[in-house]
C-alpha cells in the first residue's frame, strides 16, 4: 500500500500519454496523510485517506493511502510490477478495438456524408463542386505531365540535323 512508501522507495510507472512506456521511479518525497476537501453539494459518506508522493521526475501524485495502484491522466503508478498488468492489457485492448473498428468508422463517414447530402442541398452542391475541383486538378496534373514529356523544338532540330563527321 502507498501508505508504506518511504523516501527512496521504488514504484513502477506506466505512461500511456503518447507511446506507451514503462519505467521504475524513485520516490523523492512522501507527504503526510490527508483527507481531501469534500466538493460542495456532494455527499461523501466515506472519505479515503490520501498521501502526496513526489517521484524522481518531479511528478507529484495524490494517491489513496490504502491502494497499491493509482491512475490519472494516462499515468499509472504501482507498488508492484504485477499491479501494472491490468492497465497494460486495458491499453492493448483499447488500441486493438480502435484498429478493428477502422473499416466500420470509414464506412460510417461515407454514410454520414450521404445523409448530409440528402438533408442539406447546399452541402450536396458544395460536395459536388469539391469533387469536380478534385477531378479538374487531377486532369490538369495529367496534362502538365504530358507536356513535360513533349520534346522541345530544339530537341527535334537536334534529331533532324545530320551529324557532321570530320574527315582528315
Residue pairs with C-beta under 8 A, 6 or more apart in sequence:
1 65
1 66
1 67
1 68
1 79
2 51
2 53
2 63
2 64
2 65
2 66
2 67
2 68
2 70
2 79
3 33
3 49
3 51
3 65
3 66
4 79
5 11
5 27
5 30
5 51
5 53
5 79
6 27
6 30
7 27
7 28
7 29
7 30
8 26
8 27
9 26
9 27
10 24
10 25
10 26
10 27
11 24
11 25
11 26
11 27
11 53
11 55
11 77
11 78
11 79
12 22
12 23
12 24
12 25
12 77
12 78
12 79
12 80
12 81
12 83
12 84
13 22
13 23
13 24
13 25
13 55
13 75
13 76
13 77
13 78
14 20
14 21
14 22
14 75
14 76
14 78
14 84
14 87
14 88
14 91
15 21
15 22
15 23
15 74
15 75
16 74
16 75
16 76
16 87
16 91
17 73
17 74
17 75
20 88
20 91
22 84
25 55
25 56
25 57
25 59
25 77
26 55
26 56
27 53
27 54
27 55
27 56
28 54
28 55
28 56
28 58
29 52
29 53
29 54
30 51
30 52
30 53
31 51
31 52
31 53
32 51
33 49
33 50
33 51
33 65
34 49
34 50
34 51
34 52
35 47
35 48
35 49
35 50
36 47
36 50
36 62
38 44
38 47
48 64
48 65
48 66
49 64
49 65
49 66
50 62
50 63
50 64
50 65
51 62
51 63
51 65
52 60
52 61
52 62
52 63
53 60
53 61
53 63
53 77
54 60
54 61
55 61
55 77
59 75
61 70
61 72
61 77
63 70
63 77
64 70
68 78
68 79
68 80
68 83
69 76
69 77
69 78
69 79
69 83
69 84
69 86
69 87
70 76
70 77
70 78
71 77
71 87
76 84
76 87
78 84
113 127
116 123
116 124
117 123
117 124
117 127
118 124
